[in-house]
Each structure stands twice: as C-alpha cells, then as structure tokens.
Amino acid sequence: MITAIVFVNADVARIPEVAEEIAALEGVSEVYSVTGQIDLIAMIRVKDHDAIASVVADRLNKVPGVVSTETHIAFRAYSQHDLESAFSLGLD
C-alpha cells in the first residue's frame, strides 16, 4: 500500500464542496480542512504508483475549484498506535 499526502489549494468560495468531491474519489481515504498556506490535505492510499497518478492527476486535479496541488509520497509510517501496540503487555 502506498500513501500520498496531497496539499490542495482551492477556490475559497468552494472549499467545503471541493473537500467533499475529493473525499468521494476512489483511493482517497480522508480529506482535512486545515489552516496555513494550504486549504485542504487529502490522504491517498492505493496499491501502486500508477494509481496515485490516476487519483491525483486524472481526477483530483480536475475537481472544479481545485487551484493547485502538491503531492508527497510517504516512505514509512510512524504512529502512537503502533508504539502502544509494540510496548503492550496485554494487560487491561
């Protein structure tokens, strides 16, 4: 599984609609509205690099209201959940 993080700048008047349309795309696991230099962050989880191109270049970039995107490919995942599991003794 490959994860891509896509920073999305959107037409300010359409941010909620853009977020909903992106979230409905196959391969998009979630979309966050954020503060700062970008408007939305989309998490893409797909089986291969060709699928990232399909989701981002062929569909996400064509959502009406998307002004620009910047895509980052994740190498490795670290999470608090994983750390808790690793150190768990199985006691509740």
RAKA-V554274 format. One record per run of one state. SS is the DSSP state (~ for helix, > for strand, _ for the rest). FROM is the first residue (numbers start at 1). TO is the last residue. If there is no record, write none. Layout:
ss from to
SS FROM TO
SS FROM TO
This chain:
ss from to
_ 1 1
> 2 10
_ 11 11
~ 12 23
_ 24 27
> 28 33
_ 34 39
> 40 46
_ 47 48
~ 49 62
_ 63 65
> 66 73
_ 74 79
~ 80 87
_ 88 92
